[in-house]
Amino acid sequence: MGNFLASIASDEHHENWRTLYRLPPATISALRRTKLAPAHLQWLQSLPKAELHCHIGGCLSLEQQKEVAHAIWNACNRAEQASALRCIDPLLQQAQWSWDWPDTLKEGSAPPAERACRSAALLLHASDEQLERNLFDVTQPRVALKTKHAHGFAAYERPGELTGSAVLGHPAALAPYAAAIVQQARNDGVMYLELRGSPHKYCPLDPIAFLRELRQALQRAGAAVCAADFPAAAPRIGFLWILDRRQTKTHAKIVKQVQQALPELNNFLLGLDLAGDETQTQPEKLAPAFVPAFEECLPITIHAGEGEEAENIWQAAYHLHADRIGHGLTLADHEQLAARFRDRDICLELCPSSNREVIGFRDPDFPESADCNIYPLRTLLDKGIPLTLCTDNPGISRTTLSGEYLAAARMAEGGLTQWESLSLIRQGFLHAFLPAAEREKLLKTADKKIFKILINNN
């Protein structure tokens, strides 16, 4: 067991972890020696989990996208429906669409509501075969797409073309979208979920209003969106606002919008994220725009080290004061920085399936990955790096958080034991972007539920 896992597993002064130490020694021993396998899927689903890295734009399955499309379509008048059908008709006549087919939905600088109607029309009127072929099949095999596919990272994103920004600009989308998110979480035992996205892309004229309406939609769907709601309603859901590296000129304006939103949405809007092509702009050049966020002491996570050198992670930590790092796969290449992450308790958000799809890592379930590098999970654990597992874009990668634990078990050198899985789950709660008192309450609730499950399974 790695230094990090050994330390938290033996540190009995942590009141919550001591709960699990009340388990019979034989149960603990069995958990430590039992390798996680597909037969444990139901066990994983039963465990309360925390999801720290989930993009709202890529979280819905194709069936859930169709539910959203029905709501949008029914809210459109006949003229809007007729216009949308004329726009997509050329696509409906073809089995194989050209690569640039998403541009059809944006023709004429379509406003968000019009683009949403066109996306809904395509979801509802294209055949299942057309959607499957042009959203997913054109990017198979989904291994190392960033370097092996002709369209690079855009190939990874292709399955998400009809969700996220394509539909969230329509007011009728939020209720079914939120309901699908809450149902997903409940089905997979996700007790705590941090969604992330770019409200300024979904509602350019009033992104704060978008967040307000999303919060209401999630609450109506049964989620807890503030400390007062938990644990009466579950899951607890918060939001991280994403800035795009490709749109640096907008950063200062967006950070000010985040600052303006905090008084009203402080318990729902939990932090900031920076995403996009790491080669575009270095964090040190972006830092001035983040100053208002620093002044607010707002939690920050940064996409860094996703196939790019560890220097990018260093920049995120030292110039943007990252509390967590999205991916961080190359951190082990920088010994001093890795030690600093361990000592400062900076957590990595690993997403095994999307990491395999984007960068390429060996996964026995995907023969095409046989020539790829071994996933660095074991190396990072052995160095004592705090980390947890996440889905990234579960609708795009067709995964769940429980599924990501099984993927990690396949991809990590030596696999994962059930005990190690429990440790990784716990790190998700420990590094939630919540006030300490609420985080402690959440963690105690999760620990008690896990203890009860393990006792009953004994």
Buried (B, 14 or more C-beta within 10 A) or exposed (E): BBEBBEEBBEEEEBEBBEBBBEBEEEBBEBBBEEEBEEEBBEBBBBBBBBBBBBBBBBBBBBEBBBBBBBBBBEBBEEEBBEBBBEBBEEBBEEEEBEEEBBEBBEEEEBEBBBBBBBBBBBBBBBEEEBBBBBBBEBBEEBBBBBEEBEBBBBBBBBBBBBBBBBBBBBBBBBBBBBBBBBEBBBEBBBBBBBBBBBBBBBBEEEBBEBBBBBBBBBBEBBBBBBBEBBBEBBBBBBBBBBBBBEBBEBBBEBBEBBBEBBEEBEBBBBBBBBBBBBEEBBBEEBBEBBEBBBEBEBBBBBBBBBBBEBBBBBBBBBBBBBBBBBBBBBBBBBEEBBEBBBEEEBBBBBBBBBBBBBBBBBBEEBEBBEEBEEBBBBBBBBBBBBBBBBBBBBBBBBBBBBBBBBBBBBBBEEBBBBBBBBBBBBBBBBBBBBEEEBBBBBBBBBBBBBBEBBEEEE
